[in-house]
Amino acid sequence: MKQGSDWWVYMLRCADGSLYTGVTTDVLRRWNEHNDGPRGARYTRARRPVALVLCVEVPDRARAGRLEARLKALPRARKERLIRAVTAGASRPVANGAGNCLTADTSKQETLT
């Protein structure tokens, strides 16, 4: 599979504590757009900085969209439990296809080795 062709569903925690869910092919690029660029979602532009708290790789855009819709429909308490469960079980930071990653708890860019 060519690099960058996989899709990711991600969840951000905004500065006000709210959660934002989206889809992308490049988690690092999209996180940077949400924090710094004019291409970040209108919702997150007013709630910066944002921290990446969850991302899940999915094989195609259609499945990414369905998962995004399911996550958005969850009550906040279920989203928080999901975030805790995923980040507690992760032995490595969450990675995008390019090998860059963001740690789930700090959103600091790191490079996988």
Residue pairs with C-beta under 8 A, 6 or more apart in sequence:
3 97
3 98
4 25
4 26
4 97
4 98
5 25
5 97
6 25
6 57
6 58
6 59
6 97
7 23
7 24
7 25
7 57
7 58
7 59
7 60
7 61
7 63
7 64
8 23
8 24
8 25
8 26
8 27
8 55
8 56
8 57
8 58
8 64
8 96
9 21
9 22
9 23
9 55
9 56
9 58
9 64
9 67
9 68
9 71
10 21
10 22
10 23
10 24
10 27
10 30
10 31
10 52
10 54
10 55
10 56
11 19
11 20
11 21
11 52
11 53
11 54
11 55
11 71
11 79
11 83
12 19
12 20
12 21
12 22
12 31
12 34
12 44
12 50
12 51
12 52
12 53
13 19
13 50
13 51
13 53
14 20
14 43
14 44
14 47
14 48
14 50
15 47
15 48
15 49
15 50
16 47
18 47
19 53
19 76
19 79
20 34
20 41
20 43
20 44
20 47
20 50
21 68
21 71
21 72
22 30
22 41
22 68
23 61
23 64
23 65
23 68
24 30
25 97
26 96
26 97
26 98
27 52
27 55
27 94
27 95
27 96
27 100
27 101
27 102
28 96
28 98
28 100
28 101
28 102
28 109
31 50
31 52
31 102
31 107
33 39
33 40
34 40
34 41
34 44
34 45
34 48
34 50
35 44
35 48
35 49
35 50
38 45
40 48
44 50
49 107
50 107
51 105
51 106
51 107
52 94
52 102
52 104
52 107
53 83
53 87
53 104
54 82
54 83
54 86
54 87
54 94
54 104
55 94
55 96
55 102
56 67
57 97
58 64
58 67
71 79
71 82
74 82
83 104
86 104
87 104
87 105
90 104
92 101
92 112
93 101
93 102
93 103
93 104
93 110
93 112
94 101
94 102
94 103
94 104
95 101
95 112
99 111
99 112
100 109
100 110
100 111
100 112
101 109
101 110
101 111
101 112
102 108
102 109
102 110
103 110
